[in-house]
Amino acid sequence: MLASPRCGARTRNGCACRAPAVHGKSRCRMHGGAEGSGAPKGNRNARKHGLFTKKGIAEQKQVRDLLDEARRLLREFE
């Protein structure tokens, strides 16, 4: 056990992880060496809301431009 290779990942306090690496991997079971660890391939959950589509970005720009115009007009009337 003492001679097995170590994980090598950095922990939150900045030290190296001292857990043994999974056989055939360079990380321990807690840092990505386990089967099935990590996000699924082709994760589509990050795109569900549509906020970063071309249409969504264009709509945000229109709203921002409209608000900028309204602020500019309000400053003129002061």
HTML snippet that shows the backbone in 3Dmol.js (N, CA, C, O; Angstrom):
<script src="https://3Dmol.org/build/3Dmol-min.js"></script>
<div id="view" style="width:600px;height:400px;position:relative"></div>
<script>
const pdb = `
ATOM      1  N   MET A   1       0.826  -1.198   0.000  1.00  0.00           N
ATOM      2  CA  MET A   1       0.000   0.000   0.000  1.00  0.00           C
ATOM      3  C   MET A   1       0.872   1.265   0.000  1.00  0.00           C
ATOM      4  O   MET A   1       0.564   2.233  -0.696  1.00  0.00           O
ATOM      5  N   LEU A   2       1.943   1.253   0.769  1.00  0.00           N
ATOM      6  CA  LEU A   2       2.788   2.444   0.844  1.00  0.00           C
ATOM      7  C   LEU A   2       3.563   2.682  -0.446  1.00  0.00           C
ATOM      8  O   LEU A   2       3.920   3.820  -0.750  1.00  0.00           O
ATOM      9  N   ALA A   3       3.827   1.624  -1.206  1.00  0.00           N
ATOM     10  CA  ALA A   3       4.614   1.762  -2.431  1.00  0.00           C
ATOM     11  C   ALA A   3       3.748   2.117  -3.641  1.00  0.00           C
ATOM     12  O   ALA A   3       4.294   2.395  -4.709  1.00  0.00           O
ATOM     13  N   SER A   4       2.424   2.116  -3.514  1.00  0.00           N
ATOM     14  CA  SER A   4       1.546   2.406  -4.660  1.00  0.00           C
ATOM     15  C   SER A   4       1.641   3.887  -5.031  1.00  0.00           C
ATOM     16  O   SER A   4       1.886   4.726  -4.165  1.00  0.00           O
ATOM     17  N   PRO A   5       1.449   4.211  -6.308  1.00  0.00           N
ATOM     18  CA  PRO A   5       1.531   5.613  -6.736  1.00  0.00           C
ATOM     19  C   PRO A   5       0.412   6.445  -6.106  1.00  0.00           C
ATOM     20  O   PRO A   5      -0.684   5.942  -5.864  1.00  0.00           O
ATOM     21  N   ARG A   6       0.695   7.697  -5.849  1.00  0.00           N
ATOM     22  CA  ARG A   6      -0.267   8.600  -5.211  1.00  0.00           C
ATOM     23  C   ARG A   6      -1.066   9.358  -6.255  1.00  0.00           C
ATOM     24  O   ARG A   6      -0.687   9.422  -7.425  1.00  0.00           O
ATOM     25  N   CYS A   7      -2.156   9.922  -5.824  1.00  0.00           N
ATOM     26  CA  CYS A   7      -3.117  10.578  -6.711  1.00  0.00           C
ATOM     27  C   CYS A   7      -2.491  11.772  -7.440  1.00  0.00           C
ATOM     28  O   CYS A   7      -2.517  11.810  -8.670  1.00  0.00           O
ATOM     29  N   GLY A   8      -1.948  12.713  -6.738  1.00  0.00           N
ATOM     30  CA  GLY A   8      -1.322  13.863  -7.385  1.00  0.00           C
ATOM     31  C   GLY A   8      -2.242  15.050  -7.565  1.00  0.00           C
ATOM     32  O   GLY A   8      -1.777  16.117  -7.965  1.00  0.00           O
ATOM     33  N   ALA A   9      -3.522  14.913  -7.290  1.00  0.00           N
ATOM     34  CA  ALA A   9      -4.436  16.048  -7.400  1.00  0.00           C
ATOM     35  C   ALA A   9      -4.176  17.010  -6.252  1.00  0.00           C
ATOM     36  O   ALA A   9      -3.697  16.602  -5.194  1.00  0.00           O
ATOM     37  N   ARG A  10      -4.486  18.263  -6.450  1.00  0.00           N
ATOM     38  CA  ARG A  10      -4.319  19.261  -5.395  1.00  0.00           C
ATOM     39  C   ARG A  10      -5.607  19.338  -4.585  1.00  0.00           C
ATOM     40  O   ARG A  10      -6.703  19.365  -5.145  1.00  0.00           O
ATOM     41  N   THR A  11      -5.467  19.374  -3.275  1.00  0.00           N
ATOM     42  CA  THR A  11      -6.629  19.489  -2.395  1.00  0.00           C
ATOM     43  C   THR A  11      -6.955  20.960  -2.196  1.00  0.00           C
ATOM     44  O   THR A  11      -6.263  21.825  -2.733  1.00  0.00           O
ATOM     45  N   ARG A  12      -7.999  21.253  -1.432  1.00  0.00           N
ATOM     46  CA  ARG A  12      -8.406  22.643  -1.217  1.00  0.00           C
ATOM     47  C   ARG A  12      -7.362  23.455  -0.469  1.00  0.00           C
ATOM     48  O   ARG A  12      -7.246  24.663  -0.673  1.00  0.00           O
ATOM     49  N   ASN A  13      -6.604  22.797   0.393  1.00  0.00           N
ATOM     50  CA  ASN A  13      -5.582  23.545   1.134  1.00  0.00           C
ATOM     51  C   ASN A  13      -4.266  23.652   0.366  1.00  0.00           C
ATOM     52  O   ASN A  13      -3.292  24.180   0.904  1.00  0.00           O
ATOM     53  N   GLY A  14      -4.210  23.174  -0.860  1.00  0.00           N
ATOM     54  CA  GLY A  14      -3.046  23.336  -1.721  1.00  0.00           C
ATOM     55  C   GLY A  14      -2.053  22.197  -1.674  1.00  0.00           C
ATOM     56  O   GLY A  14      -1.096  22.183  -2.448  1.00  0.00           O
ATOM     57  N   CYS A  15      -2.258  21.242  -0.785  1.00  0.00           N
ATOM     58  CA  CYS A  15      -1.353  20.088  -0.695  1.00  0.00           C
ATOM     59  C   CYS A  15      -1.772  19.030  -1.713  1.00  0.00           C
ATOM     60  O   CYS A  15      -2.886  19.046  -2.237  1.00  0.00           O
ATOM     61  N   ALA A  16      -0.857  18.126  -1.971  1.00  0.00           N
ATOM     62  CA  ALA A  16      -1.170  17.024  -2.885  1.00  0.00           C
ATOM     63  C   ALA A  16      -2.029  15.993  -2.163  1.00  0.00           C
ATOM     64  O   ALA A  16      -1.864  15.770  -0.964  1.00  0.00           O
ATOM     65  N   CYS A  17      -2.940  15.371  -2.891  1.00  0.00           N
ATOM     66  CA  CYS A  17      -3.765  14.297  -2.332  1.00  0.00           C
ATOM     67  C   CYS A  17      -2.858  13.101  -2.039  1.00  0.00           C
ATOM     68  O   CYS A  17      -2.021  12.728  -2.861  1.00  0.00           O
ATOM     69  N   ARG A  18      -3.032  12.514  -0.876  1.00  0.00           N
ATOM     70  CA  ARG A  18      -2.150  11.418  -0.477  1.00  0.00           C
ATOM     71  C   ARG A  18      -2.803  10.053  -0.656  1.00  0.00           C
ATOM     72  O   ARG A  18      -2.229   9.038  -0.262  1.00  0.00           O
ATOM     73  N   ALA A  19      -3.993  10.017  -1.243  1.00  0.00           N
ATOM     74  CA  ALA A  19      -4.677   8.744  -1.457  1.00  0.00           C
ATOM     75  C   ALA A  19      -4.005   7.986  -2.601  1.00  0.00           C
ATOM     76  O   ALA A  19      -3.451   8.605  -3.509  1.00  0.00           O
ATOM     77  N   PRO A  20      -4.048   6.655  -2.568  1.00  0.00           N
ATOM     78  CA  PRO A  20      -3.441   5.891  -3.668  1.00  0.00           C
ATOM     79  C   PRO A  20      -4.262   6.030  -4.950  1.00  0.00           C
ATOM     80  O   PRO A  20      -5.491   6.090  -4.909  1.00  0.00           O
ATOM     81  N   ALA A  21      -3.575   6.078  -6.075  1.00  0.00           N
ATOM     82  CA  ALA A  21      -4.247   6.191  -7.373  1.00  0.00           C
ATOM     83  C   ALA A  21      -4.936   4.869  -7.700  1.00  0.00           C
ATOM     84  O   ALA A  21      -4.490   3.802  -7.279  1.00  0.00           O
ATOM     85  N   VAL A  22      -6.024   4.954  -8.454  1.00  0.00           N
ATOM     86  CA  VAL A  22      -6.748   3.768  -8.910  1.00  0.00           C
ATOM     87  C   VAL A  22      -5.837   3.013  -9.876  1.00  0.00           C
ATOM     88  O   VAL A  22      -5.098   3.633 -10.640  1.00  0.00           O
ATOM     89  N   HIS A  23      -5.885   1.705  -9.849  1.00  0.00           N
ATOM     90  CA  HIS A  23      -5.028   0.878 -10.701  1.00  0.00           C
ATOM     91  C   HIS A  23      -5.221   1.248 -12.172  1.00  0.00           C
ATOM     92  O   HIS A  23      -6.334   1.178 -12.692  1.00  0.00           O
ATOM     93  N   GLY A  24      -4.162   1.632 -12.823  1.00  0.00           N
ATOM     94  CA  GLY A  24      -4.198   1.997 -14.236  1.00  0.00           C
ATOM     95  C   GLY A  24      -4.553   3.451 -14.483  1.00  0.00           C
ATOM     96  O   GLY A  24      -4.644   3.868 -15.638  1.00  0.00           O
ATOM     97  N   LYS A  25      -4.755   4.230 -13.441  1.00  0.00           N
ATOM     98  CA  LYS A  25      -5.108   5.648 -13.584  1.00  0.00           C
ATOM     99  C   LYS A  25      -4.111   6.478 -12.790  1.00  0.00           C
ATOM    100  O   LYS A  25      -3.313   5.940 -12.022  1.00  0.00           O
ATOM    101  N   SER A  26      -4.163   7.787 -12.979  1.00  0.00           N
ATOM    102  CA  SER A  26      -3.251   8.651 -12.236  1.00  0.00           C
ATOM    103  C   SER A  26      -3.946   9.390 -11.105  1.00  0.00           C
ATOM    104  O   SER A  26      -3.310  10.181 -10.409  1.00  0.00           O
ATOM    105  N   ARG A  27      -5.249   9.148 -10.905  1.00  0.00           N
ATOM    106  CA  ARG A  27      -6.014   9.814  -9.853  1.00  0.00           C
ATOM    107  C   ARG A  27      -6.673   8.791  -8.944  1.00  0.00           C
ATOM    108  O   ARG A  27      -6.872   7.637  -9.323  1.00  0.00           O
ATOM    109  N   CYS A  28      -7.010   9.234  -7.731  1.00  0.00           N
ATOM    110  CA  CYS A  28      -7.683   8.352  -6.770  1.00  0.00           C
ATOM    111  C   CYS A  28      -9.171   8.298  -7.103  1.00  0.00           C
ATOM    112  O   CYS A  28      -9.638   8.973  -8.020  1.00  0.00           O
ATOM    113  N   ARG A  29      -9.894   7.502  -6.362  1.00  0.00           N
ATOM    114  CA  ARG A  29     -11.327   7.334  -6.630  1.00  0.00           C
ATOM    115  C   ARG A  29     -12.112   8.613  -6.370  1.00  0.00           C
ATOM    116  O   ARG A  29     -13.194   8.798  -6.928  1.00  0.00           O
ATOM    117  N   MET A  30     -11.583   9.494  -5.533  1.00  0.00           N
ATOM    118  CA  MET A  30     -12.292  10.732  -5.214  1.00  0.00           C
ATOM    119  C   MET A  30     -11.989  11.862  -6.184  1.00  0.00           C
ATOM    120  O   MET A  30     -12.724  12.848  -6.236  1.00  0.00           O
ATOM    121  N   HIS A  31     -10.916  11.730  -6.951  1.00  0.00           N
ATOM    122  CA  HIS A  31     -10.514  12.801  -7.861  1.00  0.00           C
ATOM    123  C   HIS A  31     -10.593  12.401  -9.327  1.00  0.00           C
ATOM    124  O   HIS A  31      -9.868  12.961 -10.151  1.00  0.00           O
ATOM    125  N   GLY A  32     -11.437  11.467  -9.669  1.00  0.00           N
ATOM    126  CA  GLY A  32     -11.686  11.171 -11.072  1.00  0.00           C
ATOM    127  C   GLY A  32     -11.160   9.855 -11.568  1.00  0.00           C
ATOM    128  O   GLY A  32     -11.258   9.583 -12.764  1.00  0.00           O
ATOM    129  N   GLY A  33     -10.605   9.021 -10.716  1.00  0.00           N
ATOM    130  CA  GLY A  33     -10.094   7.737 -11.163  1.00  0.00           C
ATOM    131  C   GLY A  33     -11.152   6.658 -11.212  1.00  0.00           C
ATOM    132  O   GLY A  33     -10.958   5.627 -11.856  1.00  0.00           O
ATOM    133  N   ALA A  34     -12.281   6.883 -10.533  1.00  0.00           N
ATOM    134  CA  ALA A  34     -13.330   5.874 -10.471  1.00  0.00           C
ATOM    135  C   ALA A  34     -14.104   5.811 -11.784  1.00  0.00           C
ATOM    136  O   ALA A  34     -14.181   6.797 -12.518  1.00  0.00           O
ATOM    137  N   GLU A  35     -14.670   4.657 -12.068  1.00  0.00           N
ATOM    138  CA  GLU A  35     -15.495   4.465 -13.265  1.00  0.00           C
ATOM    139  C   GLU A  35     -16.752   5.320 -13.150  1.00  0.00           C
ATOM    140  O   GLU A  35     -17.428   5.300 -12.122  1.00  0.00           O
ATOM    141  N   GLY A  36     -17.059   6.052 -14.182  1.00  0.00           N
ATOM    142  CA  GLY A  36     -18.285   6.858 -14.199  1.00  0.00           C
ATOM    143  C   GLY A  36     -18.148   8.201 -13.513  1.00  0.00           C
ATOM    144  O   GLY A  36     -19.148   8.902 -13.351  1.00  0.00           O
ATOM    145  N   SER A  37     -16.952   8.588 -13.103  1.00  0.00           N
ATOM    146  CA  SER A  37     -16.805   9.890 -12.453  1.00  0.00           C
ATOM    147  C   SER A  37     -16.742  10.986 -13.513  1.00  0.00           C
ATOM    148  O   SER A  37     -16.309  10.748 -14.640  1.00  0.00           O
ATOM    149  N   GLY A  38     -17.170  12.163 -13.149  1.00  0.00           N
ATOM    150  CA  GLY A  38     -17.167  13.298 -14.065  1.00  0.00           C
ATOM    151  C   GLY A  38     -18.520  13.470 -14.744  1.00  0.00           C
ATOM    152  O   GLY A  38     -19.438  12.673 -14.547  1.00  0.00           O
ATOM    153  N   ALA A  39     -18.622  14.494 -15.522  1.00  0.00           N
ATOM    154  CA  ALA A  39     -19.864  14.799 -16.221  1.00  0.00           C
ATOM    155  C   ALA A  39     -20.070  13.820 -17.373  1.00  0.00           C
ATOM    156  O   ALA A  39     -19.093  13.324 -17.934  1.00  0.00           O
ATOM    157  N   PRO A  40     -21.307  13.535 -17.734  1.00  0.00           N
ATOM    158  CA  PRO A  40     -21.544  12.648 -18.861  1.00  0.00           C
ATOM    159  C   PRO A  40     -21.082  13.273 -20.175  1.00  0.00           C
ATOM    160  O   PRO A  40     -21.061  14.497 -20.309  1.00  0.00           O
ATOM    161  N   LYS A  41     -20.719  12.452 -21.124  1.00  0.00           N
ATOM    162  CA  LYS A  41     -20.296  12.945 -22.429  1.00  0.00           C
ATOM    163  C   LYS A  41     -21.480  13.591 -23.131  1.00  0.00           C
ATOM    164  O   LYS A  41     -22.591  13.061 -23.112  1.00  0.00           O
ATOM    165  N   GLY A  42     -21.237  14.723 -23.742  1.00  0.00           N
ATOM    166  CA  GLY A  42     -22.304  15.410 -24.458  1.00  0.00           C
ATOM    167  C   GLY A  42     -23.386  15.911 -23.534  1.00  0.00           C
ATOM    168  O   GLY A  42     -24.569  15.799 -23.855  1.00  0.00           O
ATOM    169  N   ASN A  43     -23.010  16.465 -22.388  1.00  0.00           N
ATOM    170  CA  ASN A  43     -23.972  16.941 -21.397  1.00  0.00           C
ATOM    171  C   ASN A  43     -24.805  18.069 -21.995  1.00  0.00           C
ATOM    172  O   ASN A  43     -24.278  19.129 -22.332  1.00  0.00           O
ATOM    173  N   ARG A  44     -26.093  17.837 -22.123  1.00  0.00           N
ATOM    174  CA  ARG A  44     -26.977  18.840 -22.707  1.00  0.00           C
ATOM    175  C   ARG A  44     -27.710  19.646 -21.651  1.00  0.00           C
ATOM    176  O   ARG A  44     -28.456  20.564 -21.990  1.00  0.00           O
ATOM    177  N   ASN A  45     -27.515  19.324 -20.372  1.00  0.00           N
ATOM    178  CA  ASN A  45     -28.200  20.061 -19.313  1.00  0.00           C
ATOM    179  C   ASN A  45     -27.766  21.515 -19.262  1.00  0.00           C
ATOM    180  O   ASN A  45     -28.548  22.378 -18.861  1.00  0.00           O
ATOM    181  N   ALA A  46     -26.547  21.800 -19.656  1.00  0.00           N
ATOM    182  CA  ALA A  46     -26.032  23.160 -19.586  1.00  0.00           C
ATOM    183  C   ALA A  46     -26.698  24.067 -20.614  1.00  0.00           C
ATOM    184  O   ALA A  46     -26.585  25.288 -20.508  1.00  0.00           O
ATOM    185  N   ARG A  47     -27.379  23.515 -21.591  1.00  0.00           N
ATOM    186  CA  ARG A  47     -27.969  24.340 -22.660  1.00  0.00           C
ATOM    187  C   ARG A  47     -29.487  24.368 -22.605  1.00  0.00           C
ATOM    188  O   ARG A  47     -30.116  24.799 -23.571  1.00  0.00           O
ATOM    189  N   LYS A  48     -30.097  23.926 -21.517  1.00  0.00           N
ATOM    190  CA  LYS A  48     -31.549  23.802 -21.494  1.00  0.00           C
ATOM    191  C   LYS A  48     -32.281  25.135 -21.521  1.00  0.00           C
ATOM    192  O   LYS A  48     -33.346  25.232 -22.130  1.00  0.00           O
ATOM    193  N   HIS A  49     -31.735  26.172 -20.873  1.00  0.00           N
ATOM    194  CA  HIS A  49     -32.478  27.415 -20.740  1.00  0.00           C
ATOM    195  C   HIS A  49     -32.441  28.272 -21.992  1.00  0.00           C
ATOM    196  O   HIS A  49     -33.290  29.152 -22.130  1.00  0.00           O
ATOM    197  N   GLY A  50     -31.517  28.070 -22.905  1.00  0.00           N
ATOM    198  CA  GLY A  50     -31.471  28.818 -24.152  1.00  0.00           C
ATOM    199  C   GLY A  50     -30.946  30.230 -24.014  1.00  0.00           C
ATOM    200  O   GLY A  50     -31.110  31.039 -24.927  1.00  0.00           O
ATOM    201  N   LEU A  51     -30.318  30.545 -22.893  1.00  0.00           N
ATOM    202  CA  LEU A  51     -29.851  31.897 -22.632  1.00  0.00           C
ATOM    203  C   LEU A  51     -28.708  32.296 -23.554  1.00  0.00           C
ATOM    204  O   LEU A  51     -28.539  33.480 -23.843  1.00  0.00           O
ATOM    205  N   PHE A  52     -27.923  31.337 -24.019  1.00  0.00           N
ATOM    206  CA  PHE A  52     -26.739  31.653 -24.803  1.00  0.00           C
ATOM    207  C   PHE A  52     -26.898  31.275 -26.273  1.00  0.00           C
ATOM    208  O   PHE A  52     -25.898  31.109 -26.973  1.00  0.00           O
ATOM    209  N   THR A  53     -28.108  31.138 -26.746  1.00  0.00           N
ATOM    210  CA  THR A  53     -28.316  30.920 -28.168  1.00  0.00           C
ATOM    211  C   THR A  53     -28.162  32.249 -28.899  1.00  0.00           C
ATOM    212  O   THR A  53     -28.185  33.309 -28.273  1.00  0.00           O
ATOM    213  N   LYS A  54     -28.008  32.198 -30.212  1.00  0.00           N
ATOM    214  CA  LYS A  54     -27.882  33.445 -30.970  1.00  0.00           C
ATOM    215  C   LYS A  54     -29.108  34.323 -30.779  1.00  0.00           C
ATOM    216  O   LYS A  54     -28.998  35.541 -30.639  1.00  0.00           O
ATOM    217  N   LYS A  55     -30.267  33.696 -30.776  1.00  0.00           N
ATOM    218  CA  LYS A  55     -31.513  34.456 -30.598  1.00  0.00           C
ATOM    219  C   LYS A  55     -31.565  35.083 -29.207  1.00  0.00           C
ATOM    220  O   LYS A  55     -31.976  36.234 -29.057  1.00  0.00           O
ATOM    221  N   GLY A  56     -31.148  34.329 -28.192  1.00  0.00           N
ATOM    222  CA  GLY A  56     -31.150  34.843 -26.822  1.00  0.00           C
ATOM    223  C   GLY A  56     -30.182  35.998 -26.642  1.00  0.00           C
ATOM    224  O   GLY A  56     -30.499  36.983 -25.976  1.00  0.00           O
ATOM    225  N   ILE A  57     -29.008  35.878 -27.234  1.00  0.00           N
ATOM    226  CA  ILE A  57     -28.007  36.943 -27.125  1.00  0.00           C
ATOM    227  C   ILE A  57     -28.485  38.192 -27.845  1.00  0.00           C
ATOM    228  O   ILE A  57     -28.294  39.302 -27.349  1.00  0.00           O
ATOM    229  N   ALA A  58     -29.110  38.024 -29.020  1.00  0.00           N
ATOM    230  CA  ALA A  58     -29.639  39.170 -29.763  1.00  0.00           C
ATOM    231  C   ALA A  58     -30.749  39.865 -28.977  1.00  0.00           C
ATOM    232  O   ALA A  58     -30.837  41.093 -28.967  1.00  0.00           O
ATOM    233  N   GLU A  59     -31.588  39.077 -28.324  1.00  0.00           N
ATOM    234  CA  GLU A  59     -32.665  39.653 -27.517  1.00  0.00           C
ATOM    235  C   GLU A  59     -32.099  40.431 -26.328  1.00  0.00           C
ATOM    236  O   GLU A  59     -32.601  41.505 -25.997  1.00  0.00           O
ATOM    237  N   GLN A  60     -31.072  39.903 -25.692  1.00  0.00           N
ATOM    238  CA  GLN A  60     -30.432  40.606 -24.574  1.00  0.00           C
ATOM    239  C   GLN A  60     -29.824  41.927 -25.036  1.00  0.00           C
ATOM    240  O   GLN A  60     -29.890  42.934 -24.331  1.00  0.00           O
ATOM    241  N   LYS A  61     -29.231  41.912 -26.230  1.00  0.00           N
ATOM    242  CA  LYS A  61     -28.629  43.135 -26.762  1.00  0.00           C
ATOM    243  C   LYS A  61     -29.704  44.185 -27.052  1.00  0.00           C
ATOM    244  O   LYS A  61     -29.496  45.372 -26.802  1.00  0.00           O
ATOM    245  N   GLN A  62     -30.848  43.748 -27.576  1.00  0.00           N
ATOM    246  CA  GLN A  62     -31.944  44.689 -27.843  1.00  0.00           C
ATOM    247  C   GLN A  62     -32.434  45.324 -26.543  1.00  0.00           C
ATOM    248  O   GLN A  62     -32.646  46.535 -26.483  1.00  0.00           O
ATOM    249  N   VAL A  63     -32.608  44.527 -25.526  1.00  0.00           N
ATOM    250  CA  VAL A  63     -33.075  45.045 -24.241  1.00  0.00           C
ATOM    251  C   VAL A  63     -32.052  46.016 -23.662  1.00  0.00           C
ATOM    252  O   VAL A  63     -32.417  47.076 -23.154  1.00  0.00           O
ATOM    253  N   ARG A  64     -30.769  45.655 -23.737  1.00  0.00           N
ATOM    254  CA  ARG A  64     -29.711  46.519 -23.219  1.00  0.00           C
ATOM    255  C   ARG A  64     -29.678  47.847 -23.974  1.00  0.00           C
ATOM    256  O   ARG A  64     -29.540  48.906 -23.362  1.00  0.00           O
ATOM    257  N   ASP A  65     -29.805  47.794 -25.305  1.00  0.00           N
ATOM    258  CA  ASP A  65     -29.817  49.022 -26.101  1.00  0.00           C
ATOM    259  C   ASP A  65     -31.025  49.884 -25.763  1.00  0.00           C
ATOM    260  O   ASP A  65     -30.906  51.107 -25.684  1.00  0.00           O
ATOM    261  N   LEU A  66     -32.178  49.270 -25.563  1.00  0.00           N
ATOM    262  CA  LEU A  66     -33.396  50.003 -25.212  1.00  0.00           C
ATOM    263  C   LEU A  66     -33.236  50.691 -23.855  1.00  0.00           C
ATOM    264  O   LEU A  66     -33.620  51.849 -23.691  1.00  0.00           O
ATOM    265  N   LEU A  67     -32.670  49.975 -22.890  1.00  0.00           N
ATOM    266  CA  LEU A  67     -32.446  50.570 -21.570  1.00  0.00           C
ATOM    267  C   LEU A  67     -31.426  51.697 -21.631  1.00  0.00           C
ATOM    268  O   LEU A  67     -31.591  52.711 -20.953  1.00  0.00           O
ATOM    269  N   ASP A  68     -30.381  51.542 -22.428  1.00  0.00           N
ATOM    270  CA  ASP A  68     -29.392  52.608 -22.581  1.00  0.00           C
ATOM    271  C   ASP A  68     -30.027  53.853 -23.184  1.00  0.00           C
ATOM    272  O   ASP A  68     -29.749  54.974 -22.759  1.00  0.00           O
ATOM    273  N   GLU A  69     -30.875  53.647 -24.170  1.00  0.00           N
ATOM    274  CA  GLU A  69     -31.576  54.776 -24.806  1.00  0.00           C
ATOM    275  C   GLU A  69     -32.498  55.475 -23.807  1.00  0.00           C
ATOM    276  O   GLU A  69     -32.555  56.704 -23.769  1.00  0.00           O
ATOM    277  N   ALA A  70     -33.218  54.694 -22.999  1.00  0.00           N
ATOM    278  CA  ALA A  70     -34.116  55.275 -21.998  1.00  0.00           C
ATOM    279  C   ALA A  70     -33.326  56.067 -20.957  1.00  0.00           C
ATOM    280  O   ALA A  70     -33.748  57.152 -20.556  1.00  0.00           O
ATOM    281  N   ARG A  71     -32.192  55.539 -20.519  1.00  0.00           N
ATOM    282  CA  ARG A  71     -31.357  56.257 -19.544  1.00  0.00           C
ATOM    283  C   ARG A  71     -30.824  57.559 -20.138  1.00  0.00           C
ATOM    284  O   ARG A  71     -30.775  58.585 -19.459  1.00  0.00           O
ATOM    285  N   ARG A  72     -30.427  57.511 -21.404  1.00  0.00           N
ATOM    286  CA  ARG A  72     -29.913  58.713 -22.069  1.00  0.00           C
ATOM    287  C   ARG A  72     -30.996  59.778 -22.171  1.00  0.00           C
ATOM    288  O   ARG A  72     -30.727  60.959 -21.952  1.00  0.00           O
ATOM    289  N   LEU A  73     -32.215  59.370 -22.500  1.00  0.00           N
ATOM    290  CA  LEU A  73     -33.327  60.320 -22.599  1.00  0.00           C
ATOM    291  C   LEU A  73     -33.666  60.911 -21.232  1.00  0.00           C
ATOM    292  O   LEU A  73     -33.971  62.099 -21.133  1.00  0.00           O
ATOM    293  N   LEU A  74     -33.616  60.106 -20.190  1.00  0.00           N
ATOM    294  CA  LEU A  74     -33.891  60.609 -18.851  1.00  0.00           C
ATOM    295  C   LEU A  74     -32.842  61.633 -18.418  1.00  0.00           C
ATOM    296  O   LEU A  74     -33.173  62.620 -17.760  1.00  0.00           O
ATOM    297  N   ARG A  75     -31.591  61.404 -18.781  1.00  0.00           N
ATOM    298  CA  ARG A  75     -30.540  62.365 -18.440  1.00  0.00           C
ATOM    299  C   ARG A  75     -30.729  63.690 -19.168  1.00  0.00           C
ATOM    300  O   ARG A  75     -30.389  64.745 -18.633  1.00  0.00           O
ATOM    301  N   GLU A  76     -31.272  63.644 -20.388  1.00  0.00           N
ATOM    302  CA  GLU A  76     -31.512  64.868 -21.166  1.00  0.00           C
ATOM    303  C   GLU A  76     -32.608  65.721 -20.535  1.00  0.00           C
ATOM    304  O   GLU A  76     -32.556  66.949 -20.608  1.00  0.00           O
ATOM    305  N   PHE A  77     -33.603  65.080 -19.915  1.00  0.00           N
ATOM    306  CA  PHE A  77     -34.738  65.812 -19.345  1.00  0.00           C
ATOM    307  C   PHE A  77     -34.443  66.351 -17.945  1.00  0.00           C
ATOM    308  O   PHE A  77     -35.239  67.130 -17.419  1.00  0.00           O
ATOM    309  N   GLU A  78     -33.339  65.967 -17.333  1.00  0.00           N
ATOM    310  CA  GLU A  78     -33.026  66.460 -15.978  1.00  0.00           C
ATOM    311  C   GLU A  78     -32.595  67.876 -15.981  1.00  0.00           C
ATOM    312  O   GLU A  78     -32.299  68.433 -14.924  1.00  0.00           O
TER     313      GLU A  78
END
`;
const viewer = $3Dmol.createViewer("view");
viewer.addModel(pdb, "pdb");
viewer.setStyle({}, {cartoon: {color: "spectrum"}});
viewer.zoomTo();
viewer.render();
</script>
